[in-house]
Amino acid sequence: MKKHLFEKKNWIEHALSHNVERVITDGELRERIASGKQLRIKFGVDVTNPLIHLGHAVSLWKMREFQEMGHKVVFLIGDFTTRIGDPTGKSKTRPERSLEEIEADAVLYQEQVTKILLDDSRVFEVRRNSEWYDKMSLNEFLKLCRNITHARLIERDMFQKRIKEGSEIYMHEMLYPILQGYDSYVLETDLTIIGSDQLFNEMMGRHYQSLFDQAPQSIMTTVITPGLDGKEKQSKSLGNFVAITDTPEDKYGKIMTLPDNLIIAYYKVYTFVDPREIKEYETQLATGINPRDIKMKLAKDVVALYHGEEEAEKAEQDFVRMFQKKDASAGAQEINVVTGTTIIEFLREVGRADSNAEARRLIEEKGVRLDGETLTDPQFIFNSEMGGKIINVGKRYFYKIHFGA
């Protein structure tokens, strides 16, 4: 079993406050905890994208906290509901996926979540909602539908958004919250820990549990912070994230691109550093200390949480060597570039990408830097003023730029 991070002393107050946006309802959850019963905590995912980033990890660490106090996380793989696709945050209907794709991504997803969650069978259980939905008759499903109104379903924010935009809402999308809600009843969930965008669906869980004489689950929503660009929340499509599977060097490097005004917010949300220490950093920033120094501490603490102190130290040394001491040029390959070349063309020419799509993905995942600054624009164009600068791709490949005609 992984090393324990949380102390039992005063853990309830910490669990119900740190990185928590709201609890529905606080009183119910406290009563459940006080009963001494092992809580069943639903963690449901549709495996449309197996990549997990720090934003997702907030809820996972909260579940880990409950695990360390003896409660069980039920990891629900939505292999049935993935075929439908949750419309959360989507302006278009999600494409249908094959069972083979779903199963392959489910394996990758489980590998990632168990980098944070304890995978001991006493506190971790894996289920698939095809277990009950593949066996459910049409009559049984219609009985579920009879207990919810169209007016209530259409209240969902993304449905209202589509209506205002004049976009279509397909019936299978309308039914999705019913399926997610019924999952809670089948699993006899006591608690679910989610991002606020899933609140509507999980309130459906409380509805069906109450309807079928089961104590309704408590719902905890966790805080959401902007991504590395300081704008939208972390998202693969925006490339503004730190992935759980990133190397220590890449995690460190990505954190160092963070806007200075988000340093303290990231410290509070993405580390378990003593709040008094974080307050001291906040004071130092307010009194004029170089933000880079605090940001380096943040990057090191984030890496240490996932990879250990030794790897964090190595990542910091790598960053200092490459970007502060500017000695990356010592081992960099000399490359002649034609003015007007795009970054995508460059990545293909040096063999770091086999296609435009792969090159674009490297850029979106913040894997390309110019003299230490992350390149985020796939349309970036080289010009002669960049002669002598260093392009690095990932942590291993460095190119010193020269210009021809």
N, C-alpha and C positions, 0 to 999 in steps of 0.2 A: 504494500500500500504506500502511496505517496506520503511525503512528509506533511504533517499537519501544520496549518498556518494560523488557526484561530484558537483562542483560549476560551474555556467554558465560562470563566468569570465575566459576568455582565454581557454575555454573548447575545442575549435576547435584544437588549437595547441597541447594540451595534447592528444586529441582523435586520432590525426593523427601521433603521435610520440611514446607515451608510449606503450611499448611492441609490437610495430609495426615493421615488417620486411620490407615490401614494400607496396605501394599502386598503383593500376592500375585503373585509373590514378589519381594522386593527384589533377591535375587541374580540371578534371571532377567532382570529389567528392566535392571539395571546391565550385564549381559553384552550385551544387545541394543544398548544405547546405545553401549557400547565398540566394538561391531562396525563402527560407522560407517554402518550401513544406515539408510535413511530409514524410520522407524517408521510404521506405519499405525495410527492411533488411532481407534477406533470411538466415535462419538457418536450413539447411537440414541435417537430420540424417537417416541412415539406422540402424534399431534397432537390430543389430546382437549381441550387448552386452550392456546391460543397465547401466553398471557401468561407472560413470564419475569421473575422477580424476583431480588433480590440473592442469595437462597439458591441458586438455580440457577446464578448467575453464578460461584460459587466454582469449580465444575468447569470452566466455560467459560474462566475466566482461567488455570486450570492447563493446559488444552489450548493456549491462546494461548502460554503459556510454551514448550511443546514446539514449536509452530509456528515461533516465532522462532529456534529452534535447527535449523530445517530439516525438521522432521517433519510428516507430513500428517494432518490430521483428516478422517476420512470421515464426513460428516454423513448418517446413515442415517434417512431419513423412513419411519417404519413405517406406510405407507399400507395395507398388508395387515393387520398386527397391530392397527392402530387399530380395525379392524372387529370384532376380538375383544375387545380391552380388557384391559390388564394389571390384575389384581385387587389390585396392591400398595396397601396401606393402605385398601382398600375393604371395607366390611361387606356391600355389595350388589353385584350384577352390574351392570356398566356398560351403559348403553343403547347400542344399535347406531346407528352414524352412517352417513350417506350418503357416497358418493364425492365429491360436490360439496362437502359440508361439510369433509371431510378435506383436499381439495386447497386450498380457500380458507384453511384454518388453516395448512397447510404453508407457504404463501407468507408469511403473517404471521410464522410461526416463524422462517423463514430470514432475514427482514428484521431480526429482533431479534438472532439469534445473531451475525450479521455486524457488529453494533455492537461486538462484543468480538473475535470470531475474525477472523483475516486471511482475506480471500476470494480471495486469489491462487491460481490453479489449481495452482501448484507445491506448495501446502501445504493445499489445501482441495478436497474432492471431494464431490459430492452424489449419493446413491444412494437408491433406493426398494426396500423388500423385496418389493414386488409383482413386481419383475423376475424373481425366482425362484419365489416361491410361487404366482403365477398360472399358472406353467407346470409346477409339480410335480404328478406323478400321485399318485393315492391309494396306489399300491403303494410309491412312493418315500417318501411320508410315513409309511406303516406301518413301513418299514424303520427310520426314525428312532425310532419309538415302541418298537420291539423292543429298543432299546439303553438303555432307562431303565425303572426299576421304579416301580410305584405307591407303594411304601413310601418311595422317595427323593423323589418329587414331593410327597407328603403331608407331608413334613417342613417345608415352607415355613410360616413363622410365621403369615401371614394365613389359611392353610388350617386350621392348628391352632386359631386364634382362632375361626373360623367353626364348627368342630366343637364347641368348648366352648360356644359360644352356641346351638348347635342350628340354625345357618343352613345353607342349601344351598350346595354347591359344584358348579357346572356343568362338564361335561366339557371344553368349549372353554377354560375358565379353567385347568383342570388342564394342558392342552396348551400353554398360552402360554409357559412357560419353555423348552420344547423349541424353539419357533420362535425365541425370542430367542437362545438358545444357538447354533442352527444359523446364524443371521446371522453370527456371528463366524467360523465356518468358511468361509462363502461369501466374505466380505470379506478373509479372511486377516489377521485383526486381530492386531497385536502387543501392543496396550495398549488398555484401556478405562478411562475415568475417570468415576466414578459416585458417587452418594450411596449410603450403606450399605444403603438399602432395596432396591437393585437387585442386591445381592451374590449372592443365590441364583440369579437368572437368569443372571448373567454367569459363575458357576461352571459352569453348563450349557454355556457357550461353551467353557470349558477341556475339559470332558468330551468334547464332540463333536470338537473339534480333535484331541485326543489319540487318539480312536477312529479318526479318518480320517487318522492319521499326519501331522498338522500340529502344529508347535510351539504349545503352549497359550499363549493370551494372558496377559499380566500384567494384574492388576486393581488399580487405585488407588481407594480410597474417600476422599472429602474430608469435612472437618468440617461439622457442622450446628449452627447456633446457634438460640436461641429467636427468635421474631418480635418485632415492635415492642411487643407486649403483655407480653413477658418470660415467656411461657408456652410454647405450642406452636411448632413450627417455622413459618416463613413459609408462608402458604397463602392463596389467593384466597378460599376459603370463610370463612376467619376474618378476612380484611381486615387482617391484621397484617404487611403486606409493603411493600417499596419496589420498584416495578416499574421495569424497564429503560427503558420508554417514558414514565415519569413526567417531567414538566418539571423543569428545575433547581430551580425554586421549590418544587414539590411534594416532590421528593427531600429538599431541605433541611428543609422543614417536617415531613416524616414522621420524619426522623432526630431532630429536636428533641423528639419525643414519646417517645423511647426511655427506659426506666428507667435511672437513673444507674448501677446495678450492671452494666449491659451495655455501657457506653461502651468500656471497654478491650477486651472480647471483640470488639466490632464493629470497633474499630480494627485489631486483629490479623488479622481474617478478611476484612474488606471494603475494606481499603486496602493500599497498598504503601509506606506510610510506614516510614522506618527504625525497626527494633525498638528502638534506643536512645532515639529520640524518644518512642516509645510508652511505654517504661519510665519516662521522665521524667514523662509525663502521669500514669502510675499512681502515682508517688511524690507528685505534686502533689495528687492526689485523696485520698491517704491522709493528707496533712498539712492538709487542710481547705479547699483551694481550692474555689470555687464550681463544682460539676459542670457548670453551664450553660456556662461558658467553654470547657471541654474539649469539651463536646458540640457547641458551635458550630464548633470546629476540625474535629471529626469530620465534621459535616454538610458543611462546605466542602470537605474532602478527598474525600469520596465524590462530591460533585457534580463536582469538578474532574476526577476519573478518567474520568467519562463525558461531560462537556460542555466541559472546558477551564477554565483559571484565570479567564478573563474572565467566563464565565457563573456560575462559583462565586461570584465577587465580587458580581455583581449579585444572586444569590439571597440572599446574606448581607445585603446592603443592604436588600433587600425585606423580609426577616424582621425586621431591626432596626426599620425604619420602621413596619411593621405591628403588631408585637407587643411590642417593647420600648419604643418611644416612644409607642405607643398612639394614633397619629394616623390610624388607618384610618377613624375616624369622620368625618374631614373630607370624604371623598367617598362615604360610605355612604348608601344609599337609606333613607329613613325608612319603616318598616313598622309598621302597627298589627296586633297579634296578640291573639287572644282567648285568655284563660287556659284551659289544658287542650288547646290545639292540639298535635298530635304533630309531630315533626320531619319525618316523611314528608308530612303534610298541608301543612306550611309550604313544603317544597321544591316541591310541586306548585302551591301558590297563587302563588309568586313566579316560576313558569315555568322552574325549573331542572330539573324532571323531568316527563315526560309520563305517567308511570305510577308506581304504588307500587313495582313491581319496579325501575324505573330509579332512584327515590329511594333504595331500599334499597341498590342497588349503589354509589351515590355515598357512602353512609355506610360500607359495608363496605370501600371503597377509601380510606377516611380522607380524603375530600375535603371534609368539613364540619367547621368549627371554631366554637366559641363562646368569644369573647375569647381566642383563641389555643390553647384546649384542644380536642383532637380529640374529636368526638362519635362514639361507637362503638355506641350503643344505638338501634336503629331505633324503639324504643318511647319514646324520650325525649319528655317533655312539658314545655311552657313553663309557667312560673308567673310571677306578678306581680313576684317578687323579681328577675327578670332584666331589668327595664326599664332601657334605656340601654346594654345590652350589644351587642356586635357579632357577627353571624353572618357568616362568610365561606364561600363555596362555591367551591372551587378557588382560583385566584389572582386572579380578576377580579371576582368579585361579592361586594359587602359590603352588609349590611343592619343598620341600627340599630333595635333592638327597642323598641316602645312597646306598652302594653297598654290594651285597651278593657275593656268589661264582660265 
